[in-house]
Amino acid sequence: MQKFPPIASVAAKGPLGVVQLPRLWSKVLLDQKGLLADGYYPCGQGFDKVVLEGLGLDREEVLQYLTSEMPTYAQFESWVVGKLGGLVPQEKIDKVNEYILGREFPQERAETILANSGFPKETPITHGAVLNQLDDWQEFHRYLTQG
């Protein structure tokens, strides 16, 4: 069975304005159907954890909802807003977004992702969101050409 990297980047955000939330949704749904590419975690301890904790969402409750209901992204965002009492404070959204979009990866991790993506390890990029995107695009290409 063909497996796929997440369809949404780290920087992607829906109408609610929270980065990583669409990526989390796509990873969990792909995983539920056995389609998430190897090496990806449906709900990891990095940016996924930052989003859930930053918004005040319970990880297990989110996973239960996503895996049992398989909602559209609009339904998921609506559910999130409902869980948070109908209003998500902009300060929470800003804090999550600033952390994720400002996160730098350690040099060694950056060099590994760059090398795996076909860029010289000296490429001056350590920004986590950009590196994750490069990694996703490399995986996408690999799955298209080797599948």
Residue pairs with C-beta under 8 A, 6 or more apart in sequence:
1 34
1 35
2 35
2 143
2 147
3 30
3 34
3 35
3 36
3 37
3 38
3 143
4 30
4 35
4 36
4 37
4 140
4 143
5 37
5 40
5 136
5 139
5 140
5 143
6 23
6 26
6 27
6 30
6 36
6 40
6 136
7 26
7 30
8 22
8 23
8 25
8 26
9 23
9 129
9 132
9 133
9 136
10 19
10 20
10 23
10 47
10 100
10 128
10 129
10 132
10 133
11 19
11 101
11 129
11 133
12 19
12 20
12 22
12 23
13 19
13 21
13 22
13 97
14 21
14 22
14 73
14 74
14 77
15 77
16 77
16 80
16 81
16 88
16 93
17 93
17 97
18 51
18 55
18 88
18 93
18 96
18 97
19 51
19 96
19 97
19 100
19 101
19 129
20 47
20 48
20 50
20 51
20 96
20 100
21 51
21 76
21 77
21 80
22 73
23 47
23 48
24 43
24 48
24 51
24 52
24 62
25 66
25 73
25 76
27 36
27 40
27 41
27 42
27 43
27 48
28 42
28 43
28 62
28 63
28 66
28 67
29 66
29 70
30 36
30 37
30 42
31 40
31 42
32 42
32 66
32 67
32 70
36 42
37 139
37 143
39 139
41 48
42 63
43 49
43 52
43 59
43 62
43 63
47 100
47 103
47 128
47 132
49 59
50 96
50 99
50 100
51 57
51 96
51 100
52 58
52 59
52 62
54 92
54 95
54 96
54 99
55 80
55 84
55 88
55 92
55 93
55 96
56 84
56 92
57 80
57 83
57 84
61 83
65 71
65 76
65 79
66 76
69 75
71 79
80 88
81 87
81 88
100 128
100 129
101 129
103 127
103 128
103 129
104 126
104 127
104 128
105 113
105 126
105 127
105 128
105 131
106 126
107 126
109 131
110 125
110 126
110 131
111 121
113 131
113 132
113 134
113 135
114 120
114 121
114 123
114 125
114 131
114 134
115 121
116 135
116 138
117 134
117 135
117 137
117 138
118 138
119 125
119 134
125 131
125 134
